[in-house]
């Protein structure tokens, strides 16, 4: 039977049914009721399902039951995610802390089977490490090698541990960088504990830039890559992969078998994190998983100590050393007995002792000759004995300064001259008897001065000559604070004004033999010097303070001019290399005996001295007396010696120095000045004699 839906717009179908009488109509349903009925028919089932689902979701018991079903699988899937670890860590810590506060026994019972073996293993490892460290400490504290390392650490300002590491280290991988191959961004960075910290991202960018520079600049193939490069004592190993680059910073000599470890580590990273490397978009978190594969690359290898010398060998060496010291002591004792007998023969008369190192400089030996008339004069010197001289010469062995040029600088031993003086003073200690002399004179400090001023029942008056500078007389710094004297001979007016209120002082210049140093014809042929070229002469020690390099650069700027330097010293190699570069064939270094020096002066065209300060400078007077124009640094001492010469310039001004040499070459030889007689030995010796007598008079021993 067909049904007809009735609505407001519904019209009954025509037919027989329309002719029947309809029943009594009831009240018509409202539109809302009809709409609700339709909604119930259409969405009623879905609404019932939603209400059931809402009741299911909001029920805590149901939620707990549902989460418990998927929680194990969720932890298994996200177990390596660091975010999960960071999220769970506070809760786990709080739970453990709360459990321990509430009742520590369950946790202790659970850890007991593990903690016992772990503690025993940790103690065993600690004791083994402690004993190994103790053995190394003993070896590195009591051995001669350790003392040398401590000395190096003190001299260079490094820590002792760093010096030990540098001397025992074979190699050490200090840092490892994992870099994305395409973008050059840093994925992971590991460094050795205690190593130098750098900006890892900056280092990564620089490594990438260097790698790209090599590839772009040298037109290498697509499969060719930068494998390694070196900077100082650091080398960088670079291993290239499809999606990542592994770089290691190695200190020391990296062995060939180190690279395979980097290769295996990079392969492991690609195997473990291949998809992440391929899809990398800037998130470095996934690459924390690469750290276990990279950490074994941070290794340190020390040099093998080798076979240790047995104690009996050390005992043999010690016995030989004792025997050598005994033989040396016996020789010294026998020589001292002979020396004492000699001194006893001299002790009956007053006298002067003049001490000098290294070959007895001419200034000292000439002074000794002229002062022989004052009384008994003894010269303790490192040179050769000269028979027939009016003084007693006592040979005092000394080791030449050239053997000390490469030794370290330490307080009181800052130059090779100080080392040389120390060997002299050590030998002179057994030859000097204070009671046998009335006055001593030296220019050596500190060791010679300390030797002559050592405590004694009768200590002679001591006169110090500022031949090598006046720092000991006025400085209160370092070893200079222990300087003392009874009279101070100042070799220039600057020294005199600075010290005359502190010590009994006198202004006495150095003397020059004006009979030997005088104008005349040279002998270039005998000296193997060029006959037809202008020669600039410099007489100087090869020391940095003498600024011979400035002389080389100045003379090199003058075409055809030769430079001859008479002297020797620690910077000889550097100066000869510089001259070979700037003025090839026009430079010569000579070492001549003093007897030949007048001929060398007469063979030169101009005398040059570029040092900024001299205590006196005998070479100025020798050149002046030989008729040479003198180019020197303008200062109060040079003006006191040379007068108001227009050849005194600022030798630090290259252009001014070159111009002064050019003007001196044009001027040619010049006569000796009239007042040069003030530097003659006759006048200088008279002033020394008078001052020594004044010092003795003050001591009551004239």
Secondary structure, 3 states (H helix, E strand, C coil): CCCCCCCCCCCCCCCHHHHCCCCCCCCCCCHHHHHHHHHHHHHHHHHHHHHHHHHHHCCHHHHHHHHHHHHHHHHHHCCCCHHHHHHHHHHHHHHHHHHHHHCCHHHHHHHHHHHHHHHHHHHHHHHHHHHHHHHHHHHHHHCHHHHHHHHHHHHHCCCHHHHHHHHHEEEEEEEEEEEECCCCCEEEEEECCCCCCCCHHHHHHHHHHHHHHHHHHCCCCCCCCCCEEEECCEEEEEEECCCEEEEEEEEECCCHHHHHHHHHHHHHHHHHHHHHHHCCCCCCHHHHHHHHHHHCCCCEEECCCCCCCCHHHHHHHHHHHHHHHHHHHHHHHHHHHHHHHHHHHHCCCCEEEEECCCCCCHHHHHHHHHHHHCCEEEEEECCCCCCCCCCEEEECCCCCHHHHCCCCCECCECCHHHHHHHHHHHHHCCCCCHHHCCEEEECCCCHHHHHHCCCCCCCCEEEEEHHHCCHHHHCCCHHHHHCCCCEEEECCHHHHHHHCCCCCEEECCCCECCCCCCCCCCCHHHHCCCCCCCEEEEECCCCHHHCHHHHHHHHHCCCCCEEEEECCCCCHHHHHHHHHHHCCCCEEEECCCHHHHHHHHHCCCEEEECCCCCCCCHHHHHHHHCCCEEEEECCHHHHHHHCCCCCEECCCCHHHHHHHHHHHHHHCCCCCCHHHHHHEHHHHHHHHHHHHHHHHHHHCCC
